[in-house]
Amino acid sequence: MKKIIVNKAEEGNRIDKYLNEIGVVVSRTAVQRLLEEKKINVNNNSVKTSYKIQSGDVIEIEEEEPKDEKIKAQEIPLNVIYEDNDIIVINKPKGMIVHPGNGNPDGTLANAVMAKCKGSLSGIGGEIRPGIVHRLDKDTSGIIIVAKNDLAHINLSNQIKNREVKKTYIALVRGIVKENEATINMPIARSPKDRIKMAVVRNGKEAITHFKVLERYSEGFSLLEIKIDTGRTHQIRVHLAEIGYPVVGDYVYSNGKNPFGIVGQCLHAKKLEFNHPTTNKKMTLEAPLPEYFENVIKELRK
């Protein structure tokens, strides 16, 4: 049985939205099902999906029996930046998917951490997302944090929801960016023209991206430092393509055009700042740029 006590800051949220956003239940549909089956109770009473949580509410969730389709642990080398009893922070290579999905049952970061952590991972993300608190796209390299227990997972999910986790990315884009610094505030949703893509859509979810130019190259490229207030799917790639500066090597939003012969994209999650979920100590961790990205920059600087 999982038990959560609602704090003042969360008061007024719908219970299905709240449990999904903090990562306790994988989807709002799953919350609705569990409520109907009376496997979620508030203050020992059953409630409806529309129930708005109050400060001090005690939410109890009956843990379901694990499904047969558990993902398998695989011995895949990982570049571990930091590890303790609560979290493991990894520098993910481009080309690695974070967790299994349709057509990708194994070879993922989740498979690798299952072997690395010997089963001591948060179960909140469900069978296919053990310990996964946030994600990076397959071809985005860089720093990612994984929770080793449920308390750490809930704490980190709340920090992300409350925009307390600071993420810094480095991107190489096509075009000479004129502004030294700027903010892109454009809503993002699934593209109505191509359901595989995300797009800037008027009625989409709020998405805010800040960028600063680090270097400009005469060949027609710019190196950017990027910080995001929100974490929408493909956010950085969609925003930069929308304003005319697509990420080099991004085959989805820029036709993959680049003269460097790289596979994947020049987008790297360089730095992560957060409070440790147990000690509350300020953590600042960095992942160096991958070699292929460094080589492109060196070539442009010549």
C-alpha positions as CSV (number, residue, x, y, z in Angstrom):
1,M,0.0,0.0,0.0
2,K,1.4,3.4,-1.0
3,K,0.5,6.3,1.2
4,I,0.7,10.0,0.2
5,I,-0.1,13.1,2.3
6,V,-1.2,16.1,0.3
7,N,0.7,19.4,1.1
8,K,-0.8,22.9,1.0
9,A,0.8,23.7,-2.3
10,E,-1.0,20.8,-4.1
11,E,-4.5,21.7,-2.7
12,G,-7.2,22.1,-5.3
13,N,-5.8,19.7,-8.0
14,R,-7.9,16.9,-9.4
15,I,-6.8,13.6,-7.9
16,D,-6.3,12.0,-11.3
17,K,-4.1,14.9,-12.5
18,Y,-2.2,15.0,-9.3
19,L,-1.3,11.3,-9.0
20,N,-0.2,11.3,-12.7
21,E,1.9,14.4,-12.5
22,I,3.9,13.3,-9.5
23,G,4.5,9.9,-11.2
24,V,2.7,7.7,-8.7
25,V,0.3,6.3,-11.4
26,V,1.5,6.1,-15.0
27,S,-1.6,7.8,-16.6
28,R,-4.8,9.6,-15.7
29,T,-6.7,6.7,-17.3
30,A,-5.0,4.3,-14.8
31,V,-6.0,6.6,-11.9
32,Q,-9.6,6.5,-13.1
33,R,-9.6,2.7,-13.3
34,L,-8.1,2.3,-9.9
35,L,-10.7,4.7,-8.4
36,E,-13.5,2.7,-10.0
37,E,-12.0,-0.5,-8.6
38,K,-11.8,1.2,-5.2
39,K,-8.0,0.7,-5.1
40,I,-7.4,4.3,-4.3
41,N,-9.0,5.9,-1.2
42,V,-8.8,9.3,0.3
43,N,-9.1,9.5,4.1
44,N,-10.3,5.9,4.0
45,N,-13.2,6.8,1.6
46,S,-13.7,6.2,-2.1
47,V,-13.8,9.3,-4.2
48,K,-14.6,10.3,-7.8
49,T,-12.1,11.2,-10.5
50,S,-13.2,14.8,-10.2
51,Y,-12.3,15.0,-6.5
52,K,-10.1,18.0,-5.7
53,I,-7.5,17.1,-3.1
54,Q,-7.2,19.1,0.1
55,S,-4.2,19.8,2.3
56,G,-3.7,17.0,4.8
57,D,-5.6,14.4,2.7
58,V,-4.2,10.9,3.1
59,I,-4.3,9.1,-0.2
60,E,-3.8,5.3,-0.1
61,I,-3.1,3.3,-3.3
62,E,-3.4,-0.4,-3.3
63,E,-0.4,-1.8,-5.1
64,E,-1.3,-4.1,-8.0
65,E,0.3,-7.4,-8.6
66,P,3.2,-7.1,-11.1
67,K,2.4,-8.1,-14.7
68,D,4.1,-10.9,-16.4
69,E,5.6,-8.6,-19.0
70,K,8.4,-7.3,-16.8
71,I,11.4,-5.9,-18.6
72,K,14.6,-7.8,-18.4
73,A,17.8,-6.6,-16.8
74,Q,20.7,-6.3,-19.4
75,E,24.4,-5.8,-18.8
76,I,24.8,-2.7,-20.8
77,P,27.8,-0.3,-20.0
78,L,26.7,2.9,-18.4
79,N,28.6,6.2,-17.8
80,V,27.6,6.8,-14.2
81,I,28.2,10.4,-13.0
82,Y,26.9,10.0,-9.5
83,E,25.3,7.2,-7.4
84,D,24.0,6.7,-3.8
85,N,21.3,4.8,-2.1
86,D,18.5,7.0,-3.5
87,I,19.5,8.1,-7.0
88,I,21.8,7.2,-9.9
89,V,22.7,9.9,-12.4
90,I,23.9,8.8,-15.9
91,N,25.4,10.4,-19.0
92,K,23.2,8.8,-21.6
93,P,24.7,8.3,-25.1
94,K,22.8,9.3,-28.2
95,G,21.0,6.4,-29.8
96,M,19.9,4.9,-26.5
97,I,16.2,4.9,-25.8
98,V,15.2,5.6,-22.1
99,H,12.6,2.9,-21.6
100,P,11.0,0.1,-23.7
101,G,8.2,0.8,-26.1
102,N,6.6,-0.5,-29.2
103,G,9.3,-2.1,-31.3
104,N,12.0,-1.5,-28.7
105,P,11.6,-4.2,-26.0
106,D,15.3,-4.1,-24.8
107,G,18.6,-2.4,-25.1
108,T,17.2,0.7,-23.3
109,L,18.5,2.7,-20.3
110,A,15.8,1.1,-18.2
111,N,17.1,-2.4,-19.1
112,A,20.7,-1.3,-18.2
113,V,19.8,0.3,-14.8
114,M,17.8,-2.8,-13.9
115,A,21.1,-4.8,-14.1
116,K,23.2,-2.1,-12.6
117,C,21.0,-1.5,-9.5
118,K,20.1,-5.2,-9.0
119,G,16.3,-4.5,-8.6
120,S,16.6,-1.6,-6.2
121,L,14.7,0.9,-8.2
122,S,11.5,2.9,-7.7
123,G,8.4,1.0,-8.9
124,I,6.3,4.1,-9.4
125,G,6.9,4.4,-13.1
126,G,5.4,0.9,-13.6
127,E,6.9,-2.3,-15.1
128,I,8.5,-0.6,-18.1
129,R,9.8,2.5,-16.4
130,P,11.6,1.4,-13.3
131,G,13.0,4.5,-11.6
132,I,12.5,6.7,-14.6
133,V,11.7,10.3,-13.4
134,H,12.3,12.2,-16.7
135,R,13.3,11.4,-20.2
136,L,15.6,12.4,-23.0
137,D,14.9,11.7,-26.7
138,K,16.7,8.8,-28.2
139,D,19.2,10.9,-30.1
140,T,19.8,13.5,-27.4
141,S,22.8,12.7,-25.2
142,G,23.4,13.8,-21.7
143,I,22.5,13.8,-18.0
144,I,19.5,11.9,-16.7
145,I,18.5,11.0,-13.2
146,V,16.9,7.7,-12.0
147,A,15.2,7.1,-8.7
148,K,16.1,4.0,-6.6
149,N,13.1,4.1,-4.3
150,D,9.5,5.5,-4.3
151,L,10.2,8.3,-1.9
152,A,13.0,9.6,-4.0
153,H,10.8,9.3,-7.1
154,I,7.9,11.3,-5.6
155,N,10.3,14.0,-4.3
156,L,12.0,14.4,-7.7
157,S,8.7,14.4,-9.6
158,N,7.4,17.2,-7.4
159,Q,10.6,19.2,-7.9
160,I,10.2,18.8,-11.7
161,K,6.5,19.7,-11.5
162,N,7.2,22.8,-9.4
163,R,10.0,23.8,-11.8
164,E,12.7,23.5,-9.1
165,V,14.9,21.2,-11.3
166,K,17.1,23.3,-13.6
167,K,18.2,21.7,-16.9
168,T,20.9,23.1,-19.1
169,Y,21.4,21.9,-22.7
170,I,24.0,22.7,-25.4
171,A,22.8,22.7,-29.0
172,L,24.4,23.3,-32.4
173,V,21.9,24.8,-34.8
174,R,21.8,25.8,-38.5
175,G,21.9,29.5,-39.1
176,I,23.5,32.5,-37.5
177,V,21.3,33.4,-34.5
178,K,21.0,37.2,-34.4
179,E,19.9,37.7,-30.8
180,N,22.5,37.1,-28.0
181,E,19.7,35.9,-25.7
182,A,16.0,35.3,-26.1
183,T,13.0,33.4,-24.7
184,I,10.7,31.3,-26.8
185,N,7.2,31.0,-25.4
186,M,5.1,28.9,-27.7
187,P,2.5,26.2,-26.8
188,I,3.3,22.6,-28.0
189,A,1.0,19.7,-28.8
190,R,0.8,16.7,-31.1
191,S,1.0,17.9,-34.7
192,P,-2.4,17.8,-36.4
193,K,-0.7,17.1,-39.7
194,D,1.7,14.3,-38.6
195,R,0.9,12.4,-35.4
196,I,4.5,11.3,-35.0
197,K,5.6,14.9,-34.6
198,M,5.0,17.6,-32.1
199,A,4.3,21.1,-33.2
200,V,3.6,24.7,-32.1
201,V,-0.2,24.6,-31.7
202,R,-2.4,27.4,-30.5
203,N,-4.2,25.3,-27.9
204,G,-1.2,23.2,-26.9
205,K,0.5,23.1,-23.5
206,E,2.6,25.9,-22.3
207,A,6.3,25.5,-23.3
208,I,9.1,28.0,-22.4
209,T,12.6,27.8,-23.7
210,H,15.5,30.3,-23.0
211,F,18.6,30.4,-25.1
212,K,21.9,32.2,-25.1
213,V,24.4,32.3,-28.0
214,L,27.8,30.9,-27.0
215,E,29.5,31.0,-30.4
216,R,28.7,31.9,-34.0
217,Y,30.5,30.3,-36.9
218,S,31.1,31.8,-40.4
219,E,30.0,28.6,-42.0
220,G,26.4,29.4,-40.9
221,F,26.0,27.7,-37.6
222,S,25.5,28.8,-34.0
223,L,26.2,27.1,-30.6
224,L,23.6,27.7,-28.0
225,E,23.1,27.2,-24.3
226,I,19.5,26.4,-23.5
227,K,17.4,26.3,-20.4
228,I,13.8,25.2,-20.2
229,D,11.1,26.0,-17.8
230,T,8.8,23.2,-19.0
231,G,9.6,19.7,-20.3
232,R,7.3,19.1,-23.3
233,T,8.1,16.3,-25.7
234,H,10.7,17.4,-28.3
235,Q,10.4,21.0,-26.8
236,I,13.8,22.3,-27.7
237,R,13.9,20.8,-31.2
238,V,10.4,22.0,-32.0
239,H,11.0,25.6,-30.7
240,L,14.3,26.0,-32.5
241,A,13.0,24.7,-35.8
242,E,9.9,26.9,-35.4
243,I,12.1,30.1,-35.2
244,G,14.2,29.0,-38.1
245,Y,17.3,27.5,-36.4
246,P,16.9,23.7,-36.4
247,V,19.2,21.4,-34.5
248,V,22.0,20.0,-36.6
249,G,21.3,16.3,-37.4
250,D,17.6,16.4,-36.3
251,Y,16.0,14.2,-38.9
252,V,12.5,14.8,-37.7
253,Y,12.4,18.6,-37.6
254,S,15.2,19.7,-39.9
255,N,15.5,16.9,-42.6
256,G,18.7,15.9,-40.9
257,K,20.8,18.2,-43.1
258,N,24.4,18.6,-41.9
259,P,27.8,18.4,-43.6
260,F,29.5,16.7,-40.7
261,G,28.4,13.1,-41.4
262,I,27.0,12.5,-37.9
263,V,24.2,10.2,-37.1
264,G,21.9,11.7,-34.5
265,Q,21.6,15.3,-33.4
266,C,23.9,17.9,-31.8
267,L,21.7,18.3,-28.7
268,H,23.2,17.5,-25.3
269,A,21.8,17.7,-21.7
270,K,24.9,19.2,-20.1
271,K,23.8,20.1,-16.5
272,L,21.2,19.2,-13.9
273,E,20.6,21.2,-10.7
274,F,18.2,19.8,-8.1
275,N,17.9,19.2,-4.4
276,H,18.8,15.7,-3.2
277,P,15.5,13.9,-2.4
278,T,16.6,12.7,1.0
279,T,19.2,15.2,2.3
280,N,17.8,18.2,0.5
281,K,21.4,19.2,-0.4
282,K,21.8,21.3,-3.5
283,M,23.2,19.0,-6.3
284,T,24.8,20.4,-9.5
285,L,26.0,17.6,-11.9
286,E,27.4,17.9,-15.4
287,A,28.0,15.6,-18.3
288,P,30.8,16.5,-20.8
289,L,29.9,16.8,-24.4
290,P,30.3,13.6,-26.4
291,E,33.3,13.2,-28.6
292,Y,31.3,13.5,-31.9
293,F,29.9,16.8,-30.7
294,E,33.3,18.1,-29.6
295,N,34.8,17.2,-33.0
296,V,32.1,19.1,-34.9
297,I,32.8,22.2,-32.8
298,K,36.6,21.9,-33.3
299,E,36.0,21.6,-37.1
300,L,33.9,24.8,-37.1
301,R,36.4,26.7,-35.0
302,K,39.2,26.1,-37.5
